[in-house]
Amino acid sequence: MKSAPEKNSMWTVILGIIFLLAVTLWGGIVSAQEIAEMENTQNPEKESSTHEKPLVAIIVSDNHYQADTLFPILASWLEENYPIRTVIIHGHGGGDFENMEKLREADVALLYIRRIAPKTEQLEIFREFLISGRPLIAFRTASHAFSLSFNNSKQPAEGYSEWREFDAEVLGGNYHNHGPNDAGTDVRTMVAAMQHPIFAGVDTEPYHSAGSLYYTLPIAENAELLQTGTVHGRTEPLTWLRKNQWGGTVLYTALGHWEDFEDARFKKMVANAILYLYMENKK
């Protein structure tokens, strides 16, 4: 028969073993959670059940670069490969947009329209979105989105409105012409931008885009230059980030030629930008 001290010693050993097992098991659980969180952070394509999918409103009305057709295709690709929801706000080449009221629910807006005066009340919904401080990604002809003509020779119809200062006020750009259409653009990512989340997993080696070079200098002082474009020895800002006057983050890129939509670099950059701007706005 064991004495009381011997029994106490045996129970101490048993409890110690149980404690060690519990600590080991808990440590394994915590490590698994940490690894899962790291995977979700490092791989934006992987959908996380703990994060809401952002709603991306794609405002498009441009048949000049086939964006009317190509952006709905890109929207499907985004939804299939990323934790992103999309809604198409379509103008079909004109200024009367379907689903513009959906912009009120959106987390991020994408804009690709060219020389269009939208219905006044629809343009006001877009202004309200920007004033709310939510992020915008604007493509190519969005630099002259709401100007009917280059030299102000056209006037909007009754009930429709221009926003000729949009490029300077919101995008921080200064579009004033473009290079030869057949020369395209040599695209170069700034060294300082290569580690930016927008270029995570994107091939940042110099390449050639079929789209003509947009003349955009000078851009806003608070713009963070991400990419430049060059043709015939002339270099211009191509892609940049900035905060607009309402505190919303804006990404503008002059990329967006129809061949860009087939380029993995362009598509990946767009997806990264959506998720980056959404998460930054949530902070």
N, C-alpha and C positions, 0 to 999 in steps of 0.2 A: 504494500500500500504506500502511495507516494505522499510525502509530507506536503503541508500547505505551501512552503516556499517553492518546492519543486513544481506544484500545480501552477502557481503564479508565474513562474519562469516559463513554463510551457505555453500558457495563454499569451504571455508577452511576445513570444516568438511567433505564434500563430497570427496575432493581431498585426505584428510587424510585416509578416509576409502579405497579409491582405492589403495593408496600406501601400506597400510597394507595388503590388499588382494594380491597385486602383490608380496610383500616380502614373504608372506606365501606360495604362489604357487611356486615361485622360490626355496624357501627352500625345498619344497617337491620334486622338480625335482632334485636338487643337491643331496638330501639324497638318492633318488632312484638310481642315477648314482653311488654314493659311495657304496651302498649295492651291486649293480650288479658287480662292480669291485672287491669287497671283495669276492663275491661268486666265481668269475672266478679265483681269486688268491688262495682261499682255496680249490677249487675243480678242480684239473687239468683235470678230466675226462670231465668237461663241456666245450664244444667247444666255443671259443670266436671269434666273427666275426672280432674283431679288431686285432687279432694275426694270423700271417701266420703259417700254419702247417709245422713243420720241416720235411725235407725229410731224412729218416733214411735208410742208405745202409747196408744191412745185407750180410756180406761176409761169406759164409759157404761152407765147403767141409770136411765133417766128417761123416762117417757111423759107426764109432766106438761107439759113444754114440747116434746114430740116429738123430743127429742134422740136417742132410740133409733133413729129413722128418719133424722134429718137429719145426724148425725155420720158415718155411713158414706158418705153422699153427699159431704159435705165432704172426707172422706178421699180419695175418688176424684179430686176437684178438685185437692187438694194434690199428689197424685202426678202428675197430668197437667200441672201448671203449674210445679212446683218440684222441686228435687233432694231429694225427701223420700220415704221409704218409710213405710208405715203398717201397723199391725196393730190390729184391733178386739178389745178385751177386753170382751165383752158380757154384761150381767147380765139383759137382757130384763125390766127392772122389778123384779128380785129381787136376792138377795145371793149367788147362786151364779154366778160369772163364768166364761165360756168363755175359754180361752187365758191365764189369769192368769200362768202360768209364763213366758209370752213377755215379761212385764215385766222379767225378769232380763236380757234382751238389749237392752232399749230404751235409747236415748240421751236421750229426752225423753218425759215422760208428759203426757197431757191428761186431765183429770178432769171428768166431768159426771154426777153421780149425786145422788139426792135422798132423804134420810131412809131409808137402808138400812143394815142391819147385815150386813156380808159374812160369809162363812164365816171362822172364826178364822184358819185357816192361809193363806187368801187375803189377809186384811187384814195378816197378818205379812209376806207378800211385798211388799205395798205399803209397809209401814214400812221394810223392808230397802232398797227403792229410794230412799226419802227419806234414810235414814241414809247411803247411799253418796254423797250430795251431788249427785246428778243433778237436773236442773231439772224443774219442774212448772208447768203452766199449768192453772188451775182456773177453771171457769165457773159463774156464777150460783148454782144450788142446791148447788154443792160447798161453800158456806159452812155448810150443814147436811147435809153428805153422809152422815155416819155417826151421826147422831142420829135415832132412830126417832120421837121426838116433841118438841114444843116445850118441854113442861113435865116431861119425864122420866116420863110416865105409861105408856109402853110398855117392855117388856123384851125383849131378843133371845131367840130360841129357843136351845136347847142346841146348841153347836157353832158359833154365830154371835156376833159381837162388835160393840159400838159403839165409837166414838172421839169422844166428845162434845166434847173439848177441841181437836179438829182445827183448827177455824176460828182460834182464838186462837194455838195452838202453831205451826201450820204456815203458814197463810195470813196471819196477822197481822190478822185481821178481828174483827168483833164483831156478827155478824148478830143482830138482835133483832126483826125484823118488816119489813113493806114497805108502800109507799104504795098508793093506790087502783089496782086493776087496769086500770080504764078510762082512767086519766090518763096512763099511760106515764111516760117519763123524758126530760127535756131533757139531752142529752149535750154536755159541753164539755171539750175537751182543754186542759190547762194550757199556758200559753205556753211555759214552760220545757221542756215535754215534746215540743213540736212538731218539734224537731230530733233527737229520739231515734230510733235505728234502727228501733224498733218501728213508728214512724209514717212511715217512708220510703215515699213514693208514696201515702200515705193522705190523703184529704181531711179536714183537721182543722177545717173550719168547724163551728160548732154545729149539731146536728140533733136530731131527736126519734126516740126508740126506743119501740116499742109495749110493751116490758116495764115492769112497775111498778118504782118506785124501791126499792132495798133500803136499809134503815137499817143502817149499818155502823160508825158512830162509837162509840167512838174506835178508830182503827186503830193498829197497832204503831208505836212511835217511829222504828224504822229503815225504815219503808215510804216509798218514793218515789212520791208521788201523781202519776198520769199523767192521769186524767180524773175529773171530778165529774159527778154527776147531780142534777137539780133537779126538784121538782114542788111546786106550790102554795106557792112561796117557801121550801121546805125543801131545803137542799143537803147531799149526803152524798158521801163517797168512792165512786167507781165502779170505777176501775181503778188498780192499784198494783203496784209491784215491791218485793221485799224478799229478804233472805237469811234462811233459817230457821236453827234452832239447829245444824244439821249442815253449814252452809255452802252448801247448795243454793239456787239462785235460784228464787223463786216469783213468777209473775205471776198475780194474781187479777183477774177482771173480773166484775161483776154483769151484764154483757151476756150474751145467750144466749137471748133470746126467739125463738120460731120465725121471726118476721119478720126478726130480725137475720141469720139464715143466708142470707137473700136479698140482704143489703146488702154491696156491694163493699167498703165501709170495714171492716166486721167481718171479712170473709174475708181481706182483705189484711193486716190487723193480726195475725190469727192466724198466717198464713204467716210474716210478718216476725218475730213473737215466737218461733216455733219455731227459725228459723235463727239469730236473735240469741242465744237462750239456749244453743243447741247450741255455737255458736262461742265464747261466753264460757266455757262449761264446759270446752272443749278447751284453753284457755290455761293 
